[in-house]
Amino acid sequence: MPRPAADSFLFPIFQEEPALSEILKRFKETISEIRTALRTPHSANPSFTLRASLCCAGAIVAFSLVASASIFAVSYFEAAESQEDRLEEVAGILARSRIAFSQKGNSFEALYMDDEDFEDRYIVDEDDPRAGLPAGADILIQTLHRTGRALRLRLERPLRDGYHTLKIHGADYRVFVLTVNVGGRHVVTAERKSAVWKEAWADTINLIIPFLVLSVLLSLWIWFFLWQMMRPVKRLAADLGHRSGDALSPMALTGMPSELLPLLTAFNGLLARVETLREQEARFVADAAHELRSPLAALSLQAERLEKEDLSPAARERLSTLRAGIDRAVRQVSQLLTLKRAQSKTSAKTSDQERRQGAAPQKADIISAFNEAIQSVYWEAEKLGLTLEVEGIEDLPPGAEPSLPMNFDDLFTILRNLLENAVRYSPAGTAVTLQLVSMNPPVIRVSDNGPGIPAAERERVMEPFYRRLGTGVSGTGLGLAIVKTLCDRWNLAVELDEAHPGNTEAPGLAVTIRKR
């Protein structure tokens, strides 16, 4: 076997790491995904908190990636420089050992000589023609692999003293060549370039992990801070959600962020304008109804006087029709006034203010309301041959005072309109029932034996001026509308159903009032 041209030292072999271009490519893909997520709303009304959190998190991630890339680049160049220093240092150690053991009798002087003295005495200068390995030279490489096997390499090109990059057995190596002037020996040290990548990655991970943990904590803190900042908006939404439809009092500005003040001020201005318009509308309708009452009362009085006159049967029949029309007009004007009063803001505004100020809520005594409502329709029911029945009151325990959290006049108006409606549509000889179904929670039901209301029309009959055709009963179409308006004001549910399910001829109507 030919003698090797040089000695060599090789560090442990590592696998190749991904190139820096691959890291930059992944960084660009991540930034693109973040921008796409921010530009694509998840709904028609994207969350401000979510978008702000994503923006902050995206900025933190981008900064983290840039910082990671910068740290990796610095670590890579430092590792490459450290590798070259290591190769040169090991080459010097090998050169000292080689010279010391080749010169006997000098007590291994080369091992403890000063670096500068050693280089001046034994190392061939890089400009010297002897410095370097010629092309075709055989190099025996001793590795630090656990098997300890050596590698043989034939140089395809000359190598001057210094640093070089060679491909050995398919892997890239960083090589340092050193020539000594003792016997023309060459010392070659080599290490895989992948060792630089591994060292750079290790340094980067050790530095970036605390930073990434801090970034995650910072992102969570930003999200929590934004969530806290949006709490006034959520309180504002909850306040608006609990308001009744007639509550037009201005929103409180105390404690609201200054950024919301222009919006709240504009909203309060809108509420004030709506309140003014509703007052004008209610005043106009009330004035018109009041103006109609006087001529209608005069017509009714004249009709009563005509009834006392000696009239022919035909004239008396026409007078009866006239009286019915006048009575219907009087009732319609009265119910129109009641409806506008129910739609007015007064009771709702008072209730809303009491709720916010912590005042004791109003309570309407159910038993008293039952008594007054029955008395208001008693003579009409008596004239039509109907029986008024009250149920549930006698079953109450002694001293019980069932009530509803509302204005007493409004509860009386609800019951009176339901009873008037039941009396008007019930055939003679039947009963109209006013029932206290439950005391806690209070549930009230008014049922009759009339034609009932088909399920398809039960929503529409609560609209103002809607009247079912073919019932043979003239009405104003305002009774159930008044009931619905007052129930909505006091957060009561109105349920229409058949009083006698299965009875196709006279299913009747059952109207149930309960707390929502």
Phi, psi and omega in degrees: 000130179296151181288136179296146180284342183201158170271162180211160177224131183232130176283168180303147184271133178240161178283157178291144176257161180297150182288163179296328179297326178293322178296315179297324178297315178296323179297316179296320179297320179296315179298319180297319178296320179296316180296321178295319179296324180285329183275343183256103179291144180278349179205177179294337180234084183296149182286129176295317180298317180295314181295318179295319178296318178295320178298312180295315179296321177298318178296319179294317179296316179298315178297320179297318180293317178297317179297319179297316179297320180294315179297320179295318180298314179297317180296323180296312181293324176293320178294321178296318178295320178295324178296317179295318177298321181294316179298318180292322180293316179295321178299320178296319179297316179296320180296316178301314181297317182297316181291318183298319182278345179271342180249097182278150176091355180257016177056037177055047183302324185295339184286329184243017176287154174296148184303314182294318178295319180297316180295318181295328186269323190243338186268131178285134180295148184298335180277350180290137179300336180283345184286110177129171180249136179282162176294141180089356180291144177266133179240131175260118185257120176264120185264167173263019177294153184296336178280340179072012183287149181265156178242137178254136182225131174256125183287132177271343179215156180293150178237116175284162176299141182128201185263141178214161174242121182235153173259115183241118180052043174084359181240148179276133180234146170263125190239140174237129182248133180224133181246132177252155185269014177257104178073013179063032182282150176238137176247126181237124174244145184213150176211143179300141178291337179296339177297328177295316178300315182297317180294321179295317178297317180298315179296320181295316181296318180297328181273327189272335183301311177300324179293320179294320177299317178297323179295318178297315179297321178295320178297317178296321179294320178297316179299316179296320179297316178295321178298319177295321180294334181272358181298320176301324178294320179293321177296321178296317179296320178295321178297316179294323181293331181272353180284146174282165182296337182263359181279105183246017178292148184294153178286144178287134181263352183293131177081359180276145177300149182298333179293335181270347185299317178300320179294315181293322178297316178295321180294318177297323176297321177296317178300319180296320179293319177297319179298318179297316180296320180293323177296319179295319179295313180297321180295320180296313181295317180297318179295318180295317179295321179295320179294330179283336183296319184297308178296326178293321177296321178295318178297318180297320179294319178295322179294321177297320179294322179295328180297334181279348180279162178277102184244154175289159179305320180295317180294321180294326177294317179294324178295322178297319177296320179297317179298320179296319178295319179295316179298320179295319179294318178299317180295321181293317178297318180297317180289328177296318176298318179297318179297314181294325177293322178293327181275355181289166186272350194301304185294318181295319180296316179298315180297318181295318179294319179297320181296318181287328182274356178077019180287160179295130182291156178287150178226130178257122180288120185291319182297316178296320179295321176301312183299312183292323180294318178297317180296327183291335182245005187299309184293326177295316178295321178298318181295327181269002178075033181255154177253130176262124182240140176240127182234154175093338181287319183291343181272358182288146176292156180302135179082000181289140179229079180296141182209165175237143181284078182199176177287137183298318181299323179291321177296317178299317180297320178299309182294320181297316180293323177294318179292319177299318179296317180294319179296320184292327186259357181273138176288155181300146178087359179256180184242147171248126188247130172250117191232136169266098186290318183213147179266323183222099002281157181294129176226125182243141179223136173242123183230152180221186180241029181278195183287346181076183180230126177302150182301327182292339184253002186290337175279321184287330183294346178267006173272145180300136174070011175273126180230137177285141179268154175083010179271342182076009181239130178273134179215175182265342183075021183242343186301304181290332176296320177297316179301313181297318181297313180292323178294320177297322180299319185259018175059044176253145178265139177247122181239126177255135181206174176283135177285328181228080181302138180095343178272103185285333182280316181220075182293338181072173179232132175241120179251120183250133178246125179215161178286135179286000000 
